[in-house]
Amino acid sequence: MAPVLHGYHPSVYARIARLTLAEKGVAYGWVEVNPFAAEVPAAYLALHPFSRVPTLVHGDFALYETSAITRYVDRAFDGPALQPADVRALARMDQILAVIDAYGYWPMVRQVFVQQVIRPRLGEPTDTGEVARGLRDAEKVLGALEALAAEQTFLVGARLSLADLHLGAMMAYFTAAPAGQAVLDRHVNLRTWWQHLRQRPSLAATDPCLPVTQL
């Protein structure tokens, strides 16, 4: 039975789950859920009591929290492994995921991308102070990731991992803001990594500006 992903197509976390499914070659259904709606459907709240996205339903098994979903997809389905077998590389992947979630999402996406890209699109003013704080914190995050990243094609070695997909979804938004791209350009290894990763078909297939394409 094909899994069904419940998500909001602009969501960076829903995109991370979609990227994982795409890289594994897993066919899936899609249910659009707007977590910002005044009334989130009761059926969705029964799946996710915190009213966020995404949630994966696979048969009678429902799972929320993006990192749990991506690890499950990697373990439950055939396709290229997205978690390293080497224990230290796996630990580094876990560390990078934690850094991105704890310290990267808010400045990169909510402060820089939303303020410099989304608010102007909506005809709303940009809070320059918020952008400045986001850039300051994003600089620290990218500096830490630059130091942690392997000196190979991907973040934790020669093969794609969940760390690449997790950061890639956020980097796509961050670099859509001119100031975000300028910060990335100062981190040579990450800039090279992003130039390579952004060419993958899964990034194009999960572009949030396009309708969700189910595999």
Residue pairs with C-beta under 8 A, 6 or more apart in sequence:
1 58
1 59
2 26
2 27
2 28
2 29
3 21
3 26
3 28
3 29
3 56
3 57
3 58
3 73
4 28
4 29
4 30
4 31
4 56
4 57
4 58
5 14
5 17
5 18
5 21
5 28
5 29
5 30
5 31
5 54
5 55
5 56
5 57
6 30
6 31
6 33
6 44
6 47
6 48
6 53
6 54
6 55
6 56
6 57
7 13
7 14
7 17
7 18
7 30
7 31
7 32
7 33
7 53
7 54
7 55
8 14
8 32
8 33
8 34
8 35
8 36
8 53
8 54
9 32
9 208
9 211
9 212
10 208
11 35
11 53
11 54
11 208
12 105
12 109
12 169
12 170
12 173
13 52
13 53
13 54
13 66
13 169
14 53
14 54
15 169
15 172
15 206
15 208
16 66
16 70
16 165
16 166
16 169
17 54
17 56
17 66
17 69
17 70
17 73
18 205
18 206
18 212
19 165
19 168
19 169
19 202
19 203
19 206
20 69
20 70
20 73
20 74
20 82
20 162
20 165
21 28
21 73
21 215
22 201
22 202
22 205
22 206
22 215
23 79
23 80
23 82
23 160
23 165
23 200
23 202
24 73
24 74
24 77
24 78
24 79
24 80
24 82
25 77
25 78
25 79
25 215
26 73
26 77
26 79
26 215
27 214
27 215
28 214
28 215
29 214
30 212
30 214
32 212
33 40
33 41
33 44
33 53
33 55
34 40
35 51
35 52
35 53
40 51
44 51
44 55
45 51
47 55
47 57
47 62
47 64
48 55
48 64
50 64
52 64
54 64
54 66
54 69
55 62
55 63
55 64
55 69
56 62
56 63
56 64
56 69
56 72
56 73
57 63
58 72
58 76
63 69
63 72
66 166
67 97
67 101
67 162
67 166
70 82
70 162
70 165
70 166
71 83
71 162
74 81
74 82
74 83
74 162
80 159
80 160
81 159
82 160
82 161
82 162
82 165
83 90
83 93
83 161
83 162
84 90
84 93
84 156
84 157
84 159
84 161
86 157
89 150
89 156
89 157
89 161
90 156
92 148
92 150
92 155
92 156
92 163
93 155
93 156
93 161
93 162
93 163
95 148
96 145
96 148
96 149
96 155
96 156
96 163
96 166
96 167
97 162
97 163
97 166
99 141
99 144
99 145
99 148
100 141
100 145
100 163
100 166
100 167
100 170
101 166
103 137
103 140
103 141
103 144
104 138
104 141
104 145
104 167
104 170
105 170
106 134
106 137
107 133
107 134
107 135
107 136
107 137
107 138
107 141
108 134
108 138
108 141
108 170
108 171
108 173
108 174
108 180
109 170
109 173
109 174
110 134
111 130
111 131
111 133
111 134
111 135
111 137
111 138
112 131
112 134
112 135
112 138
112 174
112 177
112 179
112 180
113 173
113 174
113 176
113 177
113 180
115 126
115 127
115 130
115 131
115 134
115 177
116 126
116 131
116 177
116 178
116 179
116 180
117 173
117 176
117 177
119 125
119 126
119 127
120 126
131 179
135 179
135 180
135 183
138 174
138 180
138 183
139 183
139 186
142 183
142 184
142 186
142 187
142 190
143 187
145 155
145 167
145 187
145 190
146 187
146 188
146 189
146 190
148 155
149 155
149 156
149 189
149 190
149 193
150 156
150 157
151 189
152 158
153 193
153 196
154 160
154 161
154 163
154 164
154 193
154 197
155 161
155 163
155 164
155 167
155 193
156 163
160 200
164 193
164 197
165 202
168 194
168 197
168 198
168 203
169 206
171 184
171 194
171 197
172 198
172 203
173 180
174 180
174 181
174 183
174 184
175 181
175 184
175 194
184 190
184 191
184 194
185 191
197 203
205 213
